[in-house]
């Protein structure tokens, strides 16, 4: 029997694993709402995307633990700061931040206006009211995202795809696109303009983050911290809409 560490399809499956998990958990929430008597169970399930993301993060972390262990490695080792290269890593990180922040921010309002004619339309589609208790639990989302998202695409999948296809640049493009595309499924709303907005919002950041981690993998723990902080700010949108 082929072990996970030897099965060449596993890195490819990990590229779509989070999109699958988002759909799965949203479906389960929709089913629960329907059984509770909510006629619009699927539509209503979209408002609970923070819970969906948190559950998907926990499963992603468990999968990464298992996959790294199957290779005789420790998953947590990818988050270690390198003492030997910390000064250079910090210079890279600061420099990448100066360049990357405008790249990540550029699509935010402009893309929504271009697609919807109004920057707030997709925000209202995604950030619908949830109970205070759900928002409190939702803080597990930014606390877990850093250990699940970038490690799945760039800590695990990208280097293994690079070995398989013998082209690290194509592996970077594939992993980056998969990272951006997963956002179309969180939450999944069957609306073409919305799906285009979700993909376009994150594609520049995904390509840039993937490039930095391709060129310097030791930056991963720094990106994990920033990722968590950014998603804490994402939750703050609930207090503004």
C-alpha positions as CSV (number, residue, x, y, z in Angstrom):
1,X,0.0,0.0,0.0
2,X,1.3,3.4,-0.9
3,X,1.9,5.7,2.1
4,X,0.7,9.4,1.9
5,X,4.4,10.4,1.6
6,X,4.8,8.3,-1.5
7,X,1.5,9.0,-3.2
8,X,2.0,11.7,-5.9
9,X,-1.7,12.6,-6.0
10,X,-1.7,13.9,-2.3
11,X,-0.2,17.3,-3.0
12,X,-2.7,17.9,-5.8
13,X,-5.6,16.8,-3.5
14,X,-4.3,19.2,-0.8
15,X,-4.6,22.1,-3.4
16,X,-8.4,21.5,-3.5
17,X,-8.8,20.2,0.1
18,X,-9.8,23.5,1.6
19,X,-12.3,24.4,-1.1
20,X,-13.9,21.0,-0.6
21,X,-13.9,21.5,3.2
22,X,-15.6,24.9,2.8
23,X,-18.4,23.4,0.7
24,X,-18.7,20.4,3.0
25,X,-19.1,22.4,6.2
26,X,-21.4,25.0,4.6
27,X,-23.6,22.1,3.4
28,X,-23.7,20.6,6.9
29,X,-24.7,24.0,8.3
30,X,-27.4,24.4,5.6
31,X,-28.7,20.9,6.4
32,X,-28.9,21.8,10.1
33,X,-30.8,25.0,9.3
34,X,-33.2,23.1,7.0
35,X,-33.9,20.5,9.7
36,X,-34.5,23.3,12.2
37,X,-37.3,24.6,9.9
38,X,-35.4,27.3,7.9
39,X,-36.7,27.1,4.4
40,X,-33.7,29.0,3.0
41,X,-31.1,26.8,4.7
42,X,-28.5,27.1,1.9
43,X,-28.9,30.8,1.5
44,X,-28.7,31.3,5.3
45,X,-25.7,29.1,5.6
46,X,-23.5,31.7,3.9
47,X,-23.7,34.0,6.8
48,X,-22.0,31.4,9.0
49,X,-18.8,31.4,6.9
50,X,-16.6,32.3,9.9
51,X,-17.6,28.9,11.5
52,X,-17.0,27.1,8.2
53,X,-13.5,28.6,7.9
54,X,-12.6,27.7,11.5
55,X,-13.7,24.1,11.1
56,X,-11.8,23.8,7.8
57,X,-8.7,25.2,9.4
58,X,-8.8,22.6,12.2
59,X,-9.1,19.8,9.6
60,X,-6.4,21.3,7.5
61,X,-4.0,21.4,10.5
62,X,-4.8,17.8,11.3
63,X,-4.1,16.7,7.7
64,X,-0.8,18.6,7.7
65,X,0.2,16.9,10.9
66,X,-0.5,13.5,9.4
67,X,1.2,14.2,6.1
68,X,4.4,15.6,7.6
69,X,4.5,12.7,10.1
70,X,4.2,10.2,7.2
71,X,7.3,11.8,5.7
72,X,9.2,11.5,9.0
73,X,9.0,15.2,9.6
74,X,7.4,17.5,12.2
75,X,4.7,19.8,10.9
76,X,5.5,22.4,13.6
77,X,9.1,22.6,12.4
78,X,8.0,24.7,9.4
79,X,7.1,27.5,11.8
80,X,10.5,27.7,13.4
81,X,12.4,31.0,13.1
82,X,15.9,30.4,11.8
83,X,18.5,31.9,14.1
84,X,21.2,31.7,11.4
85,X,19.2,33.7,8.9
86,X,16.9,35.9,11.1
87,X,18.5,39.2,10.2
88,X,18.3,38.5,6.5
89,X,14.8,37.1,6.9
90,X,13.7,40.3,8.6
91,X,15.1,42.4,5.9
92,X,13.3,40.3,3.3
93,X,10.1,40.4,5.3
94,X,10.1,44.2,5.7
95,X,11.0,44.7,2.1
96,X,8.3,42.3,0.9
97,X,5.8,44.0,3.2
98,X,6.6,47.4,1.7
99,X,5.9,46.0,-1.8
100,X,3.2,43.5,-0.9
101,X,0.8,45.7,1.1
102,X,-0.1,47.9,-1.9
103,X,-0.4,44.8,-4.1
104,X,-2.8,43.2,-1.6
105,X,-4.8,46.4,-1.0
106,X,-5.2,47.4,-4.7
107,X,-8.1,45.2,-5.6
108,X,-10.2,45.8,-2.5
109,X,-12.4,48.7,-3.4
110,X,-11.5,49.2,-7.0
111,X,-12.5,45.6,-8.0
112,X,-15.8,45.8,-6.3
113,X,-16.6,49.1,-8.0
114,X,-15.6,47.7,-11.4
115,X,-17.8,44.6,-11.0
116,X,-20.7,45.8,-8.9
117,X,-20.6,49.6,-9.3
118,X,-20.5,49.9,-5.5
119,X,-17.7,48.9,-3.1
120,X,-20.1,47.8,-0.4
121,X,-22.3,45.5,-2.4
122,X,-20.1,42.3,-2.0
123,X,-19.3,43.3,1.6
124,X,-23.1,43.2,2.5
125,X,-23.4,39.8,0.6
126,X,-20.7,38.3,2.7
127,X,-20.8,40.0,6.1
128,X,-24.4,39.4,7.2
129,X,-25.3,39.6,10.9
130,X,-24.5,36.7,13.2
131,X,-25.2,36.3,16.9
132,X,-22.6,37.8,19.3
133,X,-21.7,34.3,20.6
134,X,-20.9,33.2,17.1
135,X,-18.6,36.2,16.6
136,X,-16.8,35.4,19.8
137,X,-16.2,31.8,18.7
138,X,-15.3,33.2,15.3
139,X,-12.1,34.6,16.7
140,X,-10.7,31.1,16.4
141,X,-10.8,31.8,12.7
142,X,-7.8,34.2,12.6
143,X,-6.0,32.2,15.4
144,X,-6.1,29.0,13.2
145,X,-5.8,30.4,9.7
146,X,-2.1,31.1,9.7
147,X,-1.4,27.4,10.7
148,X,-3.7,26.1,7.9
149,X,-3.8,28.2,4.8
150,X,-0.3,29.2,3.7
151,X,1.2,26.0,5.1
152,X,-1.2,23.9,2.9
153,X,-0.4,25.7,-0.3
154,X,3.2,26.9,0.1
155,X,4.6,24.9,3.0
156,X,3.3,21.5,1.8
157,X,1.9,21.5,-1.8
158,X,4.2,23.8,-3.7
159,X,7.6,22.2,-2.9
160,X,6.2,18.7,-3.6
161,X,4.6,19.8,-6.9
162,X,7.9,21.4,-7.8
163,X,9.7,18.1,-7.3
164,X,7.0,16.2,-9.3
165,X,6.7,18.4,-12.4
166,X,10.4,19.5,-12.3
167,X,9.4,23.2,-12.6
168,X,9.3,25.3,-9.5
169,X,7.7,28.3,-11.4
170,X,4.7,26.3,-12.7
171,X,4.3,24.8,-9.2
172,X,4.2,28.4,-7.8
173,X,1.6,29.4,-10.3
174,X,-0.6,26.4,-9.6
175,X,-0.4,26.7,-5.8
176,X,-1.0,30.5,-5.9
177,X,-4.1,30.1,-8.1
178,X,-5.4,27.4,-5.8
179,X,-5.0,29.7,-2.8
180,X,-6.9,32.5,-4.5
181,X,-9.6,30.2,-5.9
182,X,-10.4,28.7,-2.5
183,X,-11.9,32.1,-1.5
184,X,-14.7,31.6,-4.1
185,X,-16.0,28.9,-1.8
186,X,-15.9,30.8,1.5
187,X,-18.8,31.4,1.6
188,X,-20.1,29.9,-1.6
189,X,-22.7,32.1,-3.1
190,X,-23.9,31.1,-6.6
191,X,-23.5,34.5,-8.1
192,X,-21.1,35.1,-11.0
193,X,-20.0,38.7,-10.1
194,X,-19.5,37.7,-6.5
195,X,-17.3,34.7,-7.4
196,X,-15.2,36.8,-9.8
197,X,-14.8,39.4,-7.0
198,X,-13.7,36.8,-4.5
199,X,-11.1,35.3,-6.9
200,X,-9.8,38.7,-8.1
201,X,-9.5,40.0,-4.6
202,X,-7.0,37.5,-3.6
203,X,-5.1,36.5,-6.7
204,X,-2.5,39.3,-6.6
205,X,-1.8,38.6,-2.9
206,X,-1.6,34.8,-3.5
207,X,0.8,35.2,-6.4
208,X,3.0,37.6,-4.4
209,X,3.0,35.6,-1.1
210,X,3.7,32.4,-3.0
211,X,6.6,34.1,-4.8
212,X,8.2,35.3,-1.6
213,X,7.8,31.9,0.0
214,X,9.2,30.2,-3.1
215,X,12.3,32.5,-3.1
216,X,12.7,32.3,0.7
217,X,10.8,29.5,2.5
218,X,12.1,30.7,5.9
219,X,9.7,33.6,5.7
220,X,6.7,31.4,6.4
221,X,6.5,32.0,10.2
222,X,6.6,35.8,9.6
223,X,3.8,35.5,7.0
224,X,1.8,33.3,9.5
225,X,1.8,36.1,12.1
226,X,0.8,38.8,9.6
227,X,-1.9,36.5,8.2
228,X,-3.5,36.1,11.6
229,X,-3.4,39.8,12.3
230,X,-5.0,40.6,8.9
231,X,-7.8,38.2,9.5
232,X,-8.5,39.7,12.9
233,X,-9.0,42.9,11.1
234,X,-11.3,41.1,8.7
235,X,-13.6,40.2,11.6
236,X,-13.8,43.9,12.5
237,X,-15.9,44.4,9.4
238,X,-18.8,42.9,11.3
239,X,-18.8,46.0,13.5
240,X,-18.9,48.4,10.6
241,X,-21.7,46.9,8.4
